[in-house]
Amino acid sequence: MSAGYVWGCFALLLCSIIEFRWAAEISCRSEEGEPVDWFLLYKLPKYMREESPGSGLEYMYMDSSTKAWALSKYLVNMTQNALGQTLMQLYEAYESKNDSTAYAVYNDDVPYSDHYSWKQGHTKGFLLLDKSQGFWGIHSIPRFPPFPEEGYGYPPSGELYGQTAICITFKYNQFAEIDKQLLCYNPKVYNCSMPSVFYPDLPNLQKLCAGSELPLSPWRRLSKLQSAGGENFLHFAKSHFFVDDIYVAWMAQQLQTDLLAEYWHHYKHDLPSNCSLQHYVFNINLIKTPWNSTFCSFHDHSKWCVSRLYEDEWTCIGDLNRAPPQAWRSGGFICTQNRYIYKAFRHLVFHYQSCSNSSVWL
C-alpha cells in the first residue's frame, strides 16, 4: 500500500468529518436540506389580480446562496420546503429531550386556540440553539408553527393571504442580544425547552419559557446582530410602552431613509403615508412578482419595508402593521443592507401612495 494512497484516504476521511460536523450544526436549511446563512420565503396570496385563484400554498424563495427570487417547486405545506427542513431540527431536539439544546416557538395567534393575546407582542417566530450556534425565524403566519409533537404542518389560516418568513443562522454569542430583544417583544411563547445550562446567558428567554414575571424592559431597543456567515443586521424591538408608529417614529429616522412599507391593509383606519418628519414613509398598495403577477396589499399579510432610494439599500422584515391599534403592541423588525435582499424586495413594489394621496406607479 503506497504512502500516497494512505494519505489520500486520510484526506478523504478528514473532509468527510469536517463536512459532517458542518452539516450537524444547527442552521437554517435550504430546500435541498443544506445549511444556509439565511433564507427568505414569500408565500403568495390565493387571489392574484386578473388570475384564477391559486392554491394559496405557492411561494417565492431565496437564500444566501441563490441571491434572487425563484418560484419554488414545493408548496409551503410540504416538509421539503425550507421551513420544514429547518424546523425538522427543532422537532428532533424536542424528541431527544436532552439538555444540550434550547428552543422556543411563539405567536400571538396560538395554534388551536380561540384566545388571542392582545397584551403580549404582535410577534411570530421560532428559535433553536445549542452552545455553538442556532437559528432565529421571524414570520407573519398565524397559528404557526404547530406544536413540536405534531411535526411540520401549515395552517389553513395562513393560506388566503400573502405571508413572509426570514430565517437567520447565528453563533451562540449573538443569542444574548436576541434574548434582550425578546424582553421588549414580550412574545406569546406556547412551546419551549430551556435547560438550566442556558439560564445565565438567556435569562429573559428562560422567564418567557417558564411564564414567570418579566423584569422591566426599555421602551425600545436597537441591536446590532451578525449572522454566522458574517452578514450584518439591525434589529428594532419596541415594547407596548412605545406608543407610536414604529415605521415613521423610529425606523425611517434611525435608518435615515424614506421607506416604502408593505403591510396588511385590513383596518378601518390604516395610517396614511406620512411626510411629517425628516424621513417619510409611503404605503405600498400593489406588488408585482418577477413573473408579472400582481396582488394588492389587502391580500398580503406580510410586513416589510424597503428604502425608497436605491442607493440606501435597506430592507426590513417584521411583525407590525401601520395601523393605530398596532402602536400599542410590542414587536419589531430585522433590517439589512444586503444588496441582493434589497433588490429582490424593491423590485416587487409596483405602486405606492404619496403623502398628497396621489398614486405613484413604478
N, C-alpha and C positions, 0 to 999 in steps of 0.2 A: 504494500500500500504506500503510495507516494506521499511525500510531505505536502505537496500541492493539493492532493485530494483531501487529506485530513483538514488542511486549512480551509478549503472550500466548504466542507461540511460544517466546520465550526462557525464560519461566517454566515452560512445559511441559517444555522440554529440561532445565532445571536440576533439576526434580523427578524427571525420569527418571534423570538422572545420580546423584542422591542415593539414589534407590530401588535402582538397580543396585549402587551401592557398598555399601549395607547388605546386599543380597542376596548379594553376592560375598564378604562376610566369613565366616570360619569360624564356625560356630554350630551348636548343637543345632537340629534341624529337626523341625517338626511333621509330622503325617500328610499335610498339604497341601504339604509341602516348604518351608514358611515358617520364617524364623528365629524361635526362641523362646529365652527366657532359661533355661528349664529344662523338662524333661518327665519324667514318671513312667510306667512301664509295669509292669503286674502281670499276668503270664501265668497263667491259671487252670489248675489241675491237670486231668488227664484224668478222674479219678474224683471226682465230687461226691456228697455223701450223698443217697441216695434218688433218684438220677437215673441214666439210662443213660450210659455213657461218652461223653465228647466226643472231639474230635479231639486234644486236648492242645495246640492252637495258638491258641485264643481268648484274648483278653486285654482287660483294662481299661486305659484311658489317660486321662491328664490332663496339662495343661501350664500355663504361666504365663498363657495367655490364656483357657483353658477353666475352670480352677479347680475342677473336680469330676470324679469318675469317669464315664466313658462306656464302654460296651461297643463296641469298635472294629468297624468294618465290614470290616477287614482281618484276616488271620491273621498270626501272628508270623513265618512263613516267607516272607511276601511282601515284595518290595522297597519297596512303597508305605508300609509301616509306618514309624513314627518312627525306629526303629533303622536300618532300611535307608536311609531318607532321609539320616540323619545320617552313617552310615558311608560312604555314597557319596562324601563329600568326602575321606575317608581313602583310598579306592581311587583317586580322581583324583590325589591327591598322590603315591601310590605309582607310578602310571603316568607322571606328569610327570617324576619323578626330579630335581626342581630343589632348590636349596639354600635356598629361602625358607620351607619348612615342615618341621616335625618331627612324628613320630608314634611311638606305641608301643602294642602290644597285649600283654596279659599274662593269664595264667590258670594256676592250679596244676594244672589238668587240660587239657593242651595238645591241640588237635585232632590226630587220627590217631596219637596217641602212647599206648603201653602203659605208659610210665613216669610215675608220679605223683610230683610233687615234695613230699616231706614236709619238707625242710629250708628251703624258701622259703615265702613268705607264703601263707596261705589266702585268696588275693585274686584277683579277676577284674575286669578293666576295660580301658579303651582311652582314648587321648587323641590329639588333633591340634591343632596350634597354628602360628601364624606370629608375627611380631614385633608384630602388632596384637592378636590375640585367638585363642581356641581353645575347645575343649570337653573336658570330662573325664566319662567314663561309668564308673559303678560298677554291677556286676550280680552275679547269682548263678548264671549259666548255665554249666555245664561245657562245655568244648571250643568256646567261642565268644569272639570272632567267628572266622570262617575266616581263613586266610592271605589277604592282600590280592589276590594274583594270581587267586584263585578268585572274587572278587566276593562279594556278600551271600548268605548261606545260614544256615539254622537247624538245629542238630544234633538228630538223633533222641534223643540222650541228655538233651535239655532238654525233652522233650515230656510225660513222665509226671507230673512234679511241678510245683507252682507255682513261679514264678520272678519276681524283681523286677529292674528296671533304672532307674537315675536318670541323666540327663544334665544337666550344668550348663555354661552358657557363661561363660567368664572372660576378662577382659582379660589381656594378656600379663604384666603385673606380678604377677599372682596365681600364675603358674606357678613362680616362685622358691620360694614357700611349699609348693606341691604337690610340688616336687622334694624338699624336706626331708622331707615326709610319706612319700614313696615310699622314702626311705632306711630309715625304720622298717619299712615294709611288706616290703621285700626281695621284690618280686613276681617271678614267673617270666615274664620278657619273652621271647616267642617270635618276635616280628617287630617291627622298628622301623627308623626312619631318624632320625639325629641329626646334621645338618650342623654343621660346626665353628663356625659363627656363633652357635650356641646354647650352646656349651660353657661360657662364663663364667657364664651365668645358671642353667644347669641341669646342674651338674657330676655330680650323683648319677644323673640320668636318662641322662647320657652313659655313665657307667660300667655301669649296668644294661644299656644297649643293647649295649655292647661286651663284656659278660660279664667285666669287669675286677673286681679285688678292691675291695670297698667299704670306705670309712672306717668307724670305729666309730660306731654310731648310739646315740642316747639310748634308754633302756628304753621310754619312751613320749613322745609329743609331741602337744600340743594346738595347733591352728592356727585362727585366725580368717580366713575367706575371704569375699570379696564377689563375687557374680556380676556380669556385665557390666551387668545391669539394676538393680543396687543391692540385691539380696537378700543378707542376711547368713547365713552358715553357720559352724558349728563342725565341725572335723574331728578325730576321735580316731584316732591311729595308735599301735599298740603293737608292739614288737619281740618276738622269741621269748624275750628275757631277762625280760620282764614276765610272769611265770608266774602268772596269775590269771584269773579270770572278768572280762572287760572290762565286762560289764553291771553287776555288783554292785560290784566293787572300784574302778571308776573312773567310768563314765558316770553312773550314778544319783547318786553322791555329788557329782560335779562339776556336774551339772545341777540338783542339789538337788531331785529329784523322784522319786517312786515310778514305776517303769517296768513296762509290760506288754510282754513280749517274745515275738515270733513267730520261730520257727526250726525247722529240720528235726529232728523227733524220731525219729531213726533210730539212736541209740546205745543200747547195753545199759544204760548208767548215765548217763542225762541228769541234769544238775544239777536238783534240785528248786527250787521257788520259794524265795527267800531273804529272810529278815527279820532278818538278824544285824547289819546296820549301820543307820545312821540312816535311810537311804532304801532301800526294798525293791524287789525285782524279782520279778514274778509271771509264770509261764509261761502263755502263751495256748495253748489246746487246740483251739479251734474258731473258724473265720472264717465270717462271713455277708456275702455280697455285697449291693449295693443292689437286686439282683433276687431276693433271698431264697434263693438257692442257698447251700449251706453245704459246707465241706470242713474236714477235720481237719489238724492240723499234721504228722501222719505223711506226708501227701501234699503238703506245702508245703516246698520247698527254699529259699524266700526267708529273709532275715534282716533283721528290722526291729523297732523298738520305739517305743512312744509313752508319754507321761506318763499315769499313771492319772487324775490330776485334770485336768479340762478347762481350768482357768484357767492351767495351766503351758504347754500347747500345744507340747510338744516332740515331734518326730518324728525318728528316726534310721534310716538305711538303710545296710547294710554287708555285711560279709564273714563274720563268725564266729558259730558256734552256741554254745549254752550246754551244753557237754559237756567232760569232763575233758581229752581229747586237744587240744581247741582252746585250752586255756590255754597250751599250749606252742607255739602257732603265732602268727606275726605277722599283723596285719590291722587292721581299723578300721571306723569308721562316720562318715558325714557327717550332721550334725544341723541342724535348722532349727526356728524357731518360726513359720513361715508358717502362718497360721490355716486356710487352705484345704487345705494338705497335711495338717495335723493332723486336721482334720475328716474328710477322706477316709479316713485310716488308722484313726482312733479308732473310727469307726462300723463298721469291719469286725470289731471284736472282739466275739465272741458269747459266749465262755466262757473263763474263766481259772481257774487253780488257786491257792488261797490257801496260806499257809505252814502252816496246820493241815491241809492236804490236802483241805479241803472245796471244793466246786465253787461258782464264782461265775458266774451267768448274767446276761447283760445284755439 
